[in-house]
Amino acid sequence: MFARVIAGVALAVGLLSCADIVQAQSEAPPLEVYGGSPAIEHIALSPDGEMLARVRVVDERREIVVNRLSNGERLFASDAGTIKVRDLRWVGDERILVVTSQTRDVPTLGIPRSELFFGQLIDLSTGRIAQVLDRTPDVLAVLYGRATVRATTQGDAVFVRGVNLRTENIDLHRIDLRTGRGRTVAYMDHTTEDHVLDGDGKVIAISRYDDRSGRWALRLPDGQNYRDAWIVEAPLDSPTLHGQGRSPRTVIVNADRPDLSSGDDGYTQTWFEVDVDSGAWTRLPFEHHPDFLVHHPETGLLIGAGRDEENGVRYEFLDQDAAARWQVVERAFRDRSPELISWSDGLGRIVVFTEAGEAGQFHLVDFARGAADIIADAYPGIGPEQVGQVRPIQYLAGDGQRIHGYLTLPPGASDPRGLPLVVLAHGGPAARDVAGFDWWAQAMASRGYAVLQANFRGSTGYGRAFLEAGYGEWGGKMQTDLSDGVRWLAAEGIVDQGRVCIVGASYGGYAAMAGLTLDRGVYRCGVSVAGVSDLRRMVNRESRQERNRDSQTVRYWNRSMGAARLNDRALDDRSPAHLAAGIDGPLLLIHGRDDTVVPIEQSRLMADALRRAGKPVELIEMAGEDHWLSQSATRRRMLGETIRFLETHNPAR
């Protein structure tokens, strides 16, 4: 059995005085500790389980490091500078694949400013780095979609899709691991949405989507070609492929099949396993609806799944060996909600992550030794006693809809009364907040604020009806779900209803602006990071970007926002930029100039409208920053400006 790993420090019991909370705040880490990137961004075990690769962040710079676990020997280290690293994968035991991204446009090819992804193969024995798709004839050296790694009969392999500048195809290539050059192994055009490879790197399933007709097709092998095994009209919510099934000749499809499923789990789509030879569909036998799947690190076969629940991630394994090992992990990390990060091929070693009552730790579990060792802290400058308690909460919205969420308290506060509150709205809006350490919420809690993160209607994770209840409710019930949470907390005596501000990013940024313009009288101030202020203008931009007035993206946003058609002027009534004259509190706008998801013009429009109306507004533009706050320096600046603004307009004490 494993030795019980060190548990998080328990919070004190009893009512704390204001003086106690002030003392806790005075001992809080500096904001820079919260705002910086976590010390470890990516971490992965080698297939043989003997080495550990990681991306470390030190003083704003990233470093790629590989160590031998037996003696800690450093086998490789490379300074990656401030480059944005998006993924780290092993390719056999001798190479690693690093995926990075840059915000760029390619005017000569008609590619607008976008986040472009690149692959680098690092040979650990020589230190040589090969650019994926480099010197591949007529092919742009940019990754289109994910990279797939397989241990084939011909050796370790990496497969990626790339855009052919001559044919305009987006073919699948097998990469020469020494040079990075690609060799075409499957021809795919722009309608090819996704594919599945078997363990030997052969394509065993293809999905195609015609954006104009809204038709989705599953194509399965038919001799040397492929046949349409299933076609469905899916103008919205099209099916998706998710790798291999439990056996080598099966694939996973997430689809809405009322003819095969009763829909009794309450979710929009169901997980199916499809036999690529017979075309037979079988519903996967999970007890609970999964949010994501887990595949075997060596075979690529499906072995389990996971879902976000109130207190953390819950896993369910179909493979008996994996299930038995995970039960041991859960016993060792009881009440700490361990998250699976990386597994060796033989399942003998596993890296898990915990963040219940702490700022996040990576652990190496060695089944042979029966031990679990801490290998890294995500935020080494934040101790367990400096982490605010995160409470799952539930309350009823004004119309009776039950809303779930989380309340983060200032460190040391176990029985709070009359606290100032920050409503922190999540993005999406088809997303959700989860349990665990949230650097933004914890930073605000460390300064004396309670922080409400509500999973308003339209959030994922609560079934189809709850998701669809958010359609057309931008600025409506999705917004009042947040303010109903404020009123509930005030009625409970936890917060002071007269000391509330609202903060958020992306959709949450919209919610912050809407809170001051559409749901007035609730908030003293608002902070919008990369928020949408003009809904109609935003959807029109998507149409221009895709050169299609009725693309799936346009249809998606029209349904979400409640528009009847493209350029529907009814959206103006829900757009804060059109309601600036009625705003009832000061607003801080923060936006990255390299944002390719929500363009910075959305914040500039809001700022201009408020200035014309003579209303208080600040606009901070961050050079070189994208939609996701990928750079430590700008993340810290955003956090510092947010806290400054909150303390000015809604002081915590």
C-alpha positions as CSV (number, residue, x, y, z in Angstrom):
1,M,0.0,0.0,0.0
2,F,1.1,3.6,-0.5
3,A,2.2,5.8,2.2
4,R,-0.4,8.4,2.8
5,V,0.8,11.6,1.1
6,I,0.9,14.9,3.1
7,A,-2.6,16.3,3.2
8,G,-3.5,20.0,2.9
9,V,-3.5,22.0,6.1
10,A,-7.0,22.0,7.6
11,L,-8.7,25.4,7.9
12,A,-9.3,26.8,11.4
13,V,-12.8,26.2,12.8
14,G,-14.8,29.1,14.2
15,L,-15.7,32.7,13.5
16,L,-12.7,34.8,12.6
17,S,-12.7,38.5,13.6
18,C,-12.1,41.2,11.0
19,A,-8.6,41.6,12.6
20,D,-7.9,38.0,11.9
21,I,-8.8,38.4,8.2
22,V,-6.8,41.6,8.0
23,Q,-3.8,39.7,9.5
24,A,-4.3,36.9,6.9
25,Q,-4.3,39.5,4.1
26,S,-1.1,41.1,5.4
27,E,0.6,37.7,5.2
28,A,-0.7,37.0,1.7
29,P,1.8,36.4,-1.1
30,P,2.4,39.2,-3.5
31,L,0.0,39.4,-6.4
32,E,2.9,38.5,-8.8
33,V,2.9,35.0,-7.3
34,Y,-0.7,34.4,-8.3
35,G,-0.5,36.2,-11.7
36,G,2.6,34.5,-13.0
37,S,2.3,31.3,-15.0
38,P,2.4,28.1,-12.9
39,A,5.9,26.8,-12.3
40,I,5.1,23.7,-14.4
41,E,3.0,24.1,-17.5
42,H,3.4,20.6,-19.0
43,I,4.7,17.3,-17.6
44,A,4.9,13.9,-19.2
45,L,6.3,10.4,-18.3
46,S,8.4,8.6,-20.9
47,P,6.8,5.4,-22.2
48,D,9.3,3.2,-20.2
49,G,8.5,5.3,-17.1
50,E,12.2,6.0,-16.5
51,M,12.2,9.7,-17.5
52,L,10.2,12.8,-16.9
53,A,9.9,15.7,-19.3
54,R,8.5,19.1,-18.2
55,V,8.1,22.7,-19.2
56,R,9.3,24.9,-16.3
57,V,8.6,28.6,-16.0
58,V,11.4,30.6,-14.4
59,D,11.5,34.4,-14.3
60,E,9.1,34.8,-17.3
61,R,11.0,32.3,-19.4
62,R,10.2,28.7,-20.2
63,E,12.7,25.9,-20.1
64,I,12.2,22.4,-21.5
65,V,13.8,19.8,-19.1
66,V,14.2,16.0,-19.1
67,N,15.4,14.2,-16.1
68,R,16.1,10.5,-15.3
69,L,13.9,9.5,-12.4
70,S,16.3,7.0,-10.8
71,N,19.0,9.5,-10.0
72,G,17.7,12.9,-11.0
73,E,20.2,13.2,-13.8
74,R,19.4,16.0,-16.2
75,L,19.4,14.5,-19.7
76,F,18.3,17.6,-21.6
77,A,17.6,21.2,-21.0
78,S,16.7,24.0,-23.5
79,D,15.7,27.6,-22.9
80,A,12.5,28.2,-24.8
81,G,12.4,31.9,-23.9
82,T,8.9,33.4,-23.8
83,I,7.5,31.2,-26.6
84,K,4.0,29.8,-25.9
85,V,4.2,26.0,-25.4
86,R,0.9,24.3,-26.0
87,D,1.8,20.6,-25.7
88,L,4.6,18.2,-24.7
89,R,4.5,14.6,-25.9
90,W,7.0,11.7,-25.9
91,V,7.8,9.9,-29.2
92,G,9.3,6.7,-28.0
93,D,11.9,7.0,-25.3
94,E,14.4,9.0,-27.3
95,R,12.4,12.0,-28.6
96,I,9.9,14.6,-27.4
97,L,7.4,16.6,-29.5
98,V,6.9,20.2,-28.4
99,V,3.9,22.1,-29.9
100,T,4.1,25.9,-29.8
101,S,1.9,28.7,-31.1
102,Q,2.3,32.2,-32.4
103,T,-0.2,34.9,-33.3
104,R,0.5,35.5,-37.0
105,D,-1.1,36.2,-40.4
106,V,-0.1,35.0,-43.8
107,P,-1.3,37.7,-46.2
108,T,0.0,36.0,-49.3
109,L,-2.1,33.0,-48.5
110,G,-5.2,34.9,-47.4
111,I,-4.8,33.7,-43.8
112,P,-6.0,36.3,-41.4
113,R,-4.4,37.0,-38.0
114,S,-4.7,33.7,-36.2
115,E,-3.1,31.5,-33.6
116,L,-0.9,29.2,-35.7
117,F,0.6,26.0,-34.2
118,F,4.1,24.6,-34.9
119,G,5.8,21.3,-34.0
120,Q,9.4,20.7,-33.0
121,L,10.9,17.2,-32.5
122,I,13.8,17.1,-30.0
123,D,16.3,14.2,-30.2
124,L,17.4,13.7,-26.7
125,S,20.6,11.9,-27.6
126,T,21.9,14.6,-29.9
127,G,20.0,17.6,-28.9
128,R,19.0,18.3,-32.5
129,I,15.7,19.9,-33.2
130,A,13.7,19.2,-36.3
131,Q,10.7,21.4,-37.4
132,V,7.7,19.3,-38.2
133,L,6.7,19.5,-41.9
134,D,9.9,21.4,-42.6
135,R,11.0,21.0,-46.3
136,T,7.8,19.1,-47.1
137,P,7.1,19.9,-50.8
138,D,4.3,22.5,-51.2
139,V,3.2,22.1,-47.6
140,L,3.1,25.0,-45.1
141,A,5.0,24.0,-41.9
142,V,2.0,24.7,-39.7
143,L,0.1,22.0,-37.8
144,Y,-3.6,21.6,-38.8
145,G,-5.3,20.0,-35.9
146,R,-3.6,17.7,-33.3
147,A,-0.5,15.6,-33.8
148,T,-0.9,11.8,-33.3
149,V,1.9,9.6,-31.9
150,R,2.0,5.9,-32.5
151,A,4.4,3.0,-31.9
152,T,4.1,1.3,-35.3
153,T,5.6,-1.9,-36.6
154,Q,8.0,0.3,-38.5
155,G,9.0,2.3,-35.4
156,D,7.8,5.3,-33.5
157,A,5.9,7.7,-35.6
158,V,4.3,11.2,-35.6
159,F,1.3,11.9,-37.9
160,V,0.1,15.5,-38.6
161,R,-2.1,17.2,-41.2
162,G,-0.7,20.1,-43.2
163,V,-2.0,22.5,-45.8
164,N,-0.8,21.9,-49.4
165,L,-0.3,25.3,-51.0
166,R,-0.6,23.8,-54.5
167,T,-3.7,21.5,-54.2
168,E,-5.3,23.2,-51.2
169,N,-5.7,19.8,-49.6
170,I,-5.0,19.3,-45.9
171,D,-3.4,15.9,-46.2
172,L,-2.1,13.5,-43.5
173,H,1.6,13.1,-43.3
174,R,3.9,10.7,-41.5
175,I,6.9,12.7,-40.2
176,D,10.5,11.7,-40.6
177,L,11.7,12.0,-37.0
178,R,15.2,12.9,-37.9
179,T,14.5,15.7,-40.4
180,G,10.8,16.7,-39.7
181,R,9.9,16.2,-43.4
182,G,6.5,14.8,-44.1
183,R,5.4,12.0,-46.3
184,T,1.7,11.9,-47.4
185,V,-0.1,8.8,-46.2
186,A,-3.7,9.9,-46.7
187,Y,-5.3,12.5,-49.0
188,M,-7.8,14.8,-47.2
189,D,-9.6,17.9,-48.4
190,H,-11.0,20.8,-46.5
191,T,-14.2,18.9,-45.7
192,T,-12.3,16.3,-43.8
193,E,-12.9,17.3,-40.2
194,D,-11.1,14.5,-38.3
195,H,-9.7,11.0,-38.5
196,V,-8.7,8.1,-36.3
197,L,-5.5,6.0,-36.6
198,D,-5.1,2.5,-35.4
199,G,-2.1,1.3,-33.4
200,D,0.0,1.0,-36.6
201,G,-0.8,4.4,-37.9
202,K,-3.5,3.3,-40.5
203,V,-6.6,5.5,-41.0
204,I,-9.6,3.5,-39.8
205,A,-12.2,6.3,-39.7
206,I,-12.7,9.7,-41.2
207,S,-15.4,12.3,-40.5
208,R,-16.4,14.9,-43.1
209,Y,-18.4,18.0,-42.7
210,D,-19.9,20.2,-45.3
211,D,-20.3,23.6,-43.8
212,R,-22.8,24.9,-46.3
213,S,-25.2,21.9,-46.3
214,G,-24.6,21.1,-42.6
215,R,-24.1,17.4,-43.5
216,W,-21.8,15.3,-41.4
217,A,-20.6,11.9,-42.6
218,L,-18.7,9.0,-40.9
219,R,-16.5,7.2,-43.4
220,L,-15.2,3.8,-42.7
221,P,-12.7,1.5,-44.7
222,D,-13.9,-0.2,-47.8
223,G,-11.0,-2.0,-49.4
224,Q,-8.5,0.7,-50.4
225,N,-11.2,3.4,-50.2
226,Y,-13.7,4.6,-47.7
227,R,-17.5,4.5,-47.7
228,D,-20.1,6.7,-46.1
229,A,-21.3,4.5,-43.2
230,W,-23.5,7.1,-41.6
231,I,-24.7,10.5,-42.7
232,V,-26.7,13.0,-40.7
233,E,-28.0,16.5,-41.1
234,A,-26.2,18.5,-38.4
235,P,-26.3,22.3,-39.0
236,L,-25.4,22.6,-35.3
237,D,-23.9,20.2,-32.7
238,S,-22.4,17.9,-35.3
239,P,-20.9,14.5,-34.1
240,T,-17.3,14.2,-33.2
241,L,-14.6,11.4,-33.4
242,H,-12.6,10.6,-30.3
243,G,-10.0,8.0,-31.1
244,Q,-10.0,4.3,-30.9
245,G,-12.5,2.2,-28.9
246,R,-11.8,-0.8,-26.7
247,S,-10.5,-2.9,-29.5
248,P,-8.3,-2.2,-32.4
249,R,-11.0,-2.1,-35.1
250,T,-13.4,0.2,-33.3
251,V,-13.7,4.0,-32.9
252,I,-15.5,6.4,-30.6
253,V,-18.2,8.7,-31.9
254,N,-20.0,11.3,-29.7
255,A,-23.3,11.8,-31.4
256,D,-27.0,12.5,-31.0
257,R,-28.6,9.2,-31.9
258,P,-32.2,9.1,-30.5
259,D,-32.7,6.0,-32.6
260,L,-30.0,4.2,-30.5
261,S,-30.2,6.0,-27.2
262,S,-33.2,6.9,-25.1
263,G,-31.4,10.1,-24.0
264,D,-32.2,9.2,-20.3
265,D,-28.9,10.6,-19.2
266,G,-30.1,14.1,-20.1
267,Y,-27.2,15.0,-22.3
268,T,-27.2,16.4,-25.9
269,Q,-24.9,13.7,-27.3
270,T,-24.0,10.1,-26.3
271,W,-20.7,8.2,-26.5
272,F,-20.8,5.3,-28.9
273,E,-18.3,2.7,-30.0
274,V,-18.5,1.9,-33.8
275,D,-17.1,-1.3,-35.3
276,V,-15.3,-0.1,-38.5
277,D,-15.8,-3.4,-40.3
278,S,-19.5,-4.1,-39.6
279,G,-20.5,-0.5,-39.0
280,A,-22.4,-1.5,-35.8
281,W,-22.9,1.1,-33.1
282,T,-22.8,0.3,-29.4
283,R,-23.4,2.7,-26.5
284,L,-20.4,2.8,-24.2
285,P,-21.2,1.2,-20.8
286,F,-20.3,4.2,-18.5
287,E,-22.3,4.6,-15.4
288,H,-22.0,8.4,-15.6
289,H,-21.9,10.6,-18.7
290,P,-18.2,11.3,-19.4
291,D,-16.8,14.8,-20.1
292,F,-13.6,13.3,-21.6
293,L,-12.1,9.9,-22.4
294,V,-8.9,8.1,-21.3
295,H,-6.9,6.0,-23.8
296,H,-4.1,3.6,-23.0
297,P,-0.7,5.3,-23.3
298,E,0.8,2.4,-25.4
299,T,-2.0,0.9,-27.4
300,G,-4.2,4.0,-27.8
301,L,-7.3,1.9,-26.9
302,L,-10.1,3.3,-24.8
303,I,-9.7,2.3,-21.1
304,G,-11.8,4.8,-19.2
305,A,-13.3,8.3,-18.9
306,G,-13.7,11.2,-16.5
307,R,-16.2,13.9,-15.6
308,D,-16.1,17.1,-13.6
309,E,-18.2,16.7,-10.4
310,E,-18.9,19.1,-7.5
311,N,-15.7,18.2,-5.6
312,G,-13.3,17.5,-8.5
313,V,-12.7,15.0,-11.3
314,R,-14.2,11.5,-11.1
315,Y,-12.8,8.7,-13.2
316,E,-14.5,5.5,-14.4
317,F,-12.3,2.8,-15.9
318,L,-13.5,0.0,-18.2
319,D,-10.1,-1.7,-18.2
320,Q,-9.7,-3.8,-15.0
321,D,-5.9,-3.2,-14.6
322,A,-6.3,0.6,-14.9
323,A,-9.4,0.5,-12.6
324,A,-7.5,-1.4,-9.9
325,R,-4.5,1.0,-10.1
326,W,-6.7,4.1,-10.0
327,Q,-8.5,2.8,-6.9
328,V,-5.1,2.6,-5.2
329,V,-4.4,6.2,-6.2
330,E,-7.7,7.4,-4.9
331,R,-7.1,5.7,-1.5
332,A,-3.6,7.3,-1.3
333,F,-5.0,10.8,-2.1
334,R,-8.3,10.5,-0.3
335,D,-10.3,13.7,-0.2
336,R,-7.8,15.4,-2.6
337,S,-9.5,14.6,-5.9
338,P,-6.4,13.4,-7.8
339,E,-6.3,14.2,-11.6
340,L,-4.5,11.9,-14.0
341,I,-1.8,13.7,-15.9
342,S,0.5,11.1,-17.5
343,W,0.9,7.3,-17.4
344,S,3.9,5.1,-18.5
345,D,3.2,2.5,-21.1
346,G,3.0,-0.4,-18.6
347,L,0.9,1.6,-16.2
348,G,3.6,1.1,-13.6
349,R,4.1,4.8,-12.9
350,I,1.7,7.7,-13.0
351,V,1.8,11.4,-12.6
352,V,-1.2,12.9,-10.8
353,F,-2.1,16.4,-9.8
354,T,-3.9,17.6,-6.7
355,E,-5.2,21.0,-5.8
356,A,-7.8,20.5,-3.0
357,G,-6.9,22.9,-0.2
358,E,-3.6,23.7,-1.8
359,A,-2.1,25.7,-4.8
360,G,-1.5,22.5,-6.8
361,Q,1.1,19.7,-6.6
362,F,2.4,17.1,-9.0
363,H,3.0,13.7,-7.6
364,L,4.8,10.6,-9.0
365,V,3.1,7.4,-8.0
366,D,5.3,4.3,-8.3
367,F,3.3,1.1,-8.0
368,A,6.3,-1.1,-7.7
369,R,7.7,0.8,-4.8
370,G,4.3,1.5,-3.3
371,A,5.2,5.2,-2.9
372,A,3.9,8.6,-4.0
373,D,6.4,11.4,-4.1
374,I,5.9,15.2,-4.6
375,I,7.8,16.2,-7.7
376,A,6.7,19.8,-8.2
377,D,4.5,22.6,-6.9
378,A,2.4,24.5,-9.4
379,Y,2.7,27.7,-7.3
380,P,5.6,27.2,-4.9
381,G,5.1,30.7,-3.5
382,I,1.7,29.9,-2.1
383,G,1.4,27.6,0.9
384,P,-1.7,25.6,1.9
385,E,-2.4,28.0,4.8
386,Q,-2.6,30.9,2.2
387,V,-5.2,29.1,0.1
388,G,-8.8,30.2,0.6
389,Q,-11.5,27.6,1.3
390,V,-13.5,26.7,-1.8
391,R,-17.1,25.7,-1.0
392,P,-19.5,24.1,-3.4
393,I,-22.8,26.0,-3.2
394,Q,-26.3,25.7,-4.6
395,Y,-29.1,28.3,-4.8
396,L,-32.4,28.9,-6.7
397,A,-32.6,31.5,-9.4
398,G,-35.6,33.8,-9.5
399,D,-37.6,31.4,-11.7
400,G,-36.7,28.4,-9.6
401,Q,-33.8,27.1,-11.7
402,R,-31.2,25.5,-9.4
403,I,-27.8,27.0,-9.9
404,H,-24.5,25.3,-8.8
405,G,-21.3,27.0,-8.2
406,Y,-18.3,27.7,-5.9
407,L,-17.6,30.3,-3.2
408,T,-14.0,31.1,-2.5
409,L,-13.4,32.7,0.9
410,P,-10.4,34.8,2.2
411,P,-7.8,32.5,3.7
412,G,-8.6,31.8,7.3
413,A,-12.3,32.7,7.0
414,S,-14.4,29.7,8.1
415,D,-17.6,31.4,9.2
416,P,-17.7,34.6,7.1
417,R,-20.1,37.5,7.7
418,G,-20.7,40.6,5.7
419,L,-17.7,40.2,3.3
420,P,-17.2,42.2,0.1
421,L,-17.9,40.1,-2.9
422,V,-16.5,39.7,-6.4
423,V,-18.7,37.8,-8.9
424,L,-16.3,36.0,-11.3
425,A,-18.1,34.9,-14.4
426,H,-16.7,32.1,-16.5
427,G,-16.2,32.2,-20.3
428,G,-17.8,30.2,-23.0
429,P,-20.6,30.5,-22.2
430,A,-20.8,26.8,-22.9
431,A,-18.2,26.0,-20.3
432,R,-18.2,25.7,-16.5
433,D,-16.2,26.4,-13.4
434,V,-14.8,23.5,-11.5
435,A,-13.5,22.7,-8.0
436,G,-9.8,23.4,-7.2
437,F,-7.3,26.2,-7.1
438,D,-8.3,29.1,-9.4
439,W,-5.4,31.6,-9.5
440,W,-7.7,34.5,-10.3
441,A,-10.3,33.7,-7.6
442,Q,-7.6,33.0,-5.0
443,A,-5.8,36.2,-5.7
444,M,-8.9,38.2,-5.1
445,A,-9.7,36.2,-2.0
446,S,-6.2,36.8,-0.7
447,R,-7.1,40.5,-0.6
448,G,-10.2,40.0,1.5
449,Y,-12.9,39.4,-1.0
450,A,-15.3,36.5,-1.2
451,V,-15.5,35.2,-4.8
452,L,-18.6,33.7,-6.4
453,Q,-18.2,31.5,-9.4
454,A,-21.7,30.4,-10.6
455,N,-22.4,27.9,-13.3
456,F,-25.3,29.9,-14.7
457,R,-27.8,28.2,-17.1
458,G,-26.1,27.6,-20.4
459,S,-23.0,26.1,-18.7
460,T,-21.9,22.6,-19.5
461,G,-21.9,19.6,-17.2
462,Y,-25.5,19.7,-16.0
463,G,-27.3,18.1,-18.9
464,R,-29.0,19.1,-22.2
465,A,-31.9,21.0,-20.7
466,F,-29.7,23.2,-18.5
467,L,-27.4,24.0,-21.5
468,E,-30.3,24.8,-23.8
469,A,-31.9,27.0,-21.1
470,G,-29.1,29.5,-21.8
471,Y,-29.9,29.8,-25.5
472,G,-30.9,33.4,-26.2
473,E,-30.3,34.5,-22.6
474,W,-27.2,36.7,-23.1
475,G,-28.0,39.6,-20.8
476,G,-31.1,37.8,-19.7
477,K,-31.5,34.9,-17.3
478,M,-27.8,33.9,-17.7
479,Q,-27.1,37.4,-16.3
480,T,-29.7,37.3,-13.5
481,D,-28.5,33.8,-12.4
482,L,-25.4,35.7,-11.3
483,S,-27.2,38.5,-9.5
484,D,-29.5,35.9,-7.9
485,G,-26.4,34.4,-6.4
486,V,-25.5,37.8,-5.0
487,R,-28.9,38.1,-3.4
488,W,-28.7,34.5,-2.0
489,L,-25.3,35.1,-0.4
490,A,-26.5,38.4,1.1
491,A,-29.6,36.7,2.5
492,E,-27.3,34.1,4.1
493,G,-25.4,36.9,5.7
494,I,-22.1,35.9,4.1
495,V,-21.7,39.0,2.0
496,D,-22.6,42.7,2.1
497,Q,-25.0,43.3,-0.8
498,G,-23.8,46.9,-1.1
499,R,-20.2,45.9,-1.7
500,V,-20.2,43.8,-4.9
501,C,-18.3,44.1,-8.2
502,I,-18.3,41.8,-11.2
503,V,-15.3,40.5,-13.1
504,G,-14.8,38.1,-16.0
505,A,-13.0,37.2,-19.2
506,S,-14.3,36.4,-22.7
507,Y,-18.0,35.7,-22.2
508,G,-17.4,36.6,-18.5
509,G,-16.1,39.9,-19.8
510,Y,-19.4,40.4,-21.6
511,A,-21.2,39.5,-18.3
512,A,-19.2,42.1,-16.4
513,M,-20.3,44.8,-18.9
514,A,-23.9,43.5,-19.0
515,G,-24.0,43.5,-15.2
516,L,-23.5,47.3,-15.3
517,T,-25.8,48.0,-18.3
518,L,-28.5,45.3,-18.4
519,D,-28.8,44.2,-14.7
520,R,-28.3,47.5,-13.0
521,G,-28.3,48.2,-9.3
522,V,-26.3,45.1,-8.3
523,Y,-22.6,46.0,-8.8
524,R,-20.4,48.9,-7.7
525,C,-17.9,48.3,-10.5
526,G,-17.0,45.9,-13.3
527,V,-13.8,44.5,-14.9
528,S,-14.0,43.0,-18.4
529,V,-11.1,41.1,-19.8
530,A,-11.4,40.4,-23.6
531,G,-15.1,40.7,-23.4
532,V,-17.7,41.1,-26.2
533,S,-19.5,44.5,-26.2
534,D,-21.3,44.4,-29.5
535,L,-22.9,41.1,-30.3
536,R,-24.1,41.8,-33.8
537,R,-20.7,43.1,-34.8
538,M,-19.0,40.1,-33.4
539,V,-21.1,37.6,-35.3
540,N,-20.7,39.6,-38.5
541,R,-16.9,39.4,-38.1
542,E,-17.1,35.6,-37.8
543,S,-19.1,35.6,-41.1
544,R,-16.4,37.7,-42.8
545,Q,-13.6,35.6,-41.5
546,E,-15.1,32.4,-42.8
547,R,-16.5,34.0,-46.0
548,N,-19.8,32.3,-45.3
549,R,-22.9,34.1,-44.0
550,D,-24.4,30.8,-42.8
551,S,-21.4,28.8,-41.5
552,Q,-21.7,26.5,-38.5
553,T,-19.9,29.1,-36.4
554,V,-22.5,31.8,-37.4
555,R,-25.4,29.4,-36.7
556,Y,-23.9,28.5,-33.3
557,W,-23.6,32.1,-32.2
558,N,-27.0,33.1,-33.5
559,R,-28.6,30.3,-31.5
560,S,-26.5,31.1,-28.4
561,M,-27.2,34.8,-28.5
562,G,-30.8,34.6,-29.6
563,A,-30.5,36.1,-33.1
564,A,-33.0,35.2,-35.8
565,R,-30.4,35.7,-38.6
566,L,-27.1,37.2,-39.4
567,N,-27.0,41.0,-38.6
568,D,-30.1,40.7,-36.5
569,R,-30.5,44.2,-34.9
570,A,-32.3,42.7,-32.0
571,L,-28.8,41.9,-30.6
572,D,-28.2,45.6,-30.1
573,D,-30.6,45.5,-27.1
574,R,-28.3,43.0,-25.4
575,S,-25.0,44.7,-26.4
576,P,-23.4,46.8,-23.7
577,A,-21.7,49.1,-26.3
578,H,-25.2,50.2,-27.4
579,L,-26.3,50.7,-23.8
580,A,-23.3,52.7,-22.5
581,A,-25.4,55.8,-21.6
582,G,-27.2,53.8,-19.0
583,I,-24.2,52.2,-17.3
584,D,-24.4,52.6,-13.5
585,G,-20.8,52.0,-12.3
586,P,-17.2,52.5,-13.4
587,L,-15.7,49.9,-15.8
588,L,-12.2,48.7,-16.4
589,L,-11.5,47.1,-19.9
590,I,-8.4,45.0,-20.4
591,H,-7.6,43.4,-23.8
592,G,-4.7,41.8,-25.6
593,R,-3.8,43.3,-28.9
594,D,-3.1,39.8,-30.3
595,D,-6.5,38.4,-29.4
596,T,-7.8,36.5,-32.4
597,V,-10.9,35.1,-30.7
598,V,-12.5,38.4,-29.5
599,P,-10.8,41.2,-31.3
600,I,-9.6,44.2,-29.3
601,E,-12.0,46.4,-31.2
602,Q,-14.7,45.1,-28.9
603,S,-13.2,46.7,-25.9
604,R,-12.3,49.9,-27.9
605,L,-15.9,50.2,-29.0
606,M,-17.1,50.0,-25.4
607,A,-14.5,52.5,-24.2
608,D,-15.5,55.0,-27.0
609,A,-19.2,54.6,-26.3
610,L,-18.7,55.3,-22.6
611,R,-16.4,58.3,-23.2
612,R,-19.0,59.8,-25.5
613,A,-21.6,59.3,-22.8
614,G,-19.4,60.9,-20.2
615,K,-19.1,57.7,-18.1
616,P,-16.1,56.5,-16.1
617,V,-14.0,54.0,-18.0
618,E,-10.4,52.8,-18.2
619,L,-9.0,50.8,-21.2
620,I,-5.7,48.9,-20.9
621,E,-4.3,47.4,-24.0
622,M,-1.7,44.6,-23.6
623,A,0.8,44.3,-26.4
624,G,1.7,40.8,-27.5
625,E,-1.1,39.1,-25.5
626,D,-3.6,36.7,-26.8
627,H,-7.1,35.7,-25.7
628,W,-5.8,33.2,-23.1
629,L,-3.4,35.4,-21.2
630,S,-0.5,33.2,-22.2
631,Q,2.3,35.5,-21.1
632,S,3.3,35.8,-17.4
633,A,4.1,39.5,-17.6
634,T,0.7,40.5,-19.0
635,R,-1.2,38.1,-16.7
636,R,0.5,39.8,-13.8
637,R,-0.4,43.2,-15.1
638,M,-4.0,42.2,-15.7
639,L,-4.3,40.9,-12.2
640,G,-2.6,43.9,-10.6
641,E,-4.8,46.3,-12.5
642,T,-7.9,44.3,-11.6
643,I,-7.1,44.4,-7.9
644,R,-6.2,48.1,-8.0
645,F,-9.6,48.9,-9.6
646,L,-11.5,46.7,-7.1
647,E,-9.8,48.2,-4.1
648,T,-10.5,51.7,-5.5
649,H,-14.2,51.2,-6.1
650,N,-15.0,48.4,-3.7
651,P,-12.4,48.3,-0.9
652,A,-12.2,45.1,1.1
653,R,-11.9,46.9,4.4
